[in-house]
Amino acid sequence: MKVTSAFALPHDHYDWNQGLYQLVMVTRNRLVDNDHENFSKYNVMLCNYAREIFKIPNLINVKWEPSNDITIIVFDGTPDGYSHNAYDIGFRHLPEEYKDEDGQYSIPFIHSQEELDDTLAHIHNMNILHKLEAEK
């Protein structure tokens, strides 16, 4: 599976999509409360909602940071033979380009609607390229 894109939405851009942030916080609170059954259910809802609002058909992993920032990782390509769910794919799947010198993974923040549009255009272009490669 290829990582098409990874980006984070800072919590101070809450007004971009209140529904996304509210669903992220509900999901987060389920885990904090140790309610794993509902955590899984809300995580699936969260990923499906993110796919819908960003118009991304790929597998998405949405997670929050302690600062209440949202990290979105978009996966493309063929599953690698393992049974992945949108909510259990972690940072171990990120490519080396996201790794800092200290070995930590760093995901770029999207700070404006224009940056978000550019990122979504990049994802769209990568989808087209992957489909063309698959057809060869």
Secondary structure, DSSP 8 states (H G I E B T S, - for coil): -EEEEEEEE-GGGGGG-HHHHHHHHHHHHHHHTT-HHHHHHHHHHHHHHHHHHHT--SEEEEEE-TTS-EEEEEEES---SS---TTS--GGGS-GGGB-TTS-B---B--SHHHHHHHHHHHHHHHHHHHHHHH-
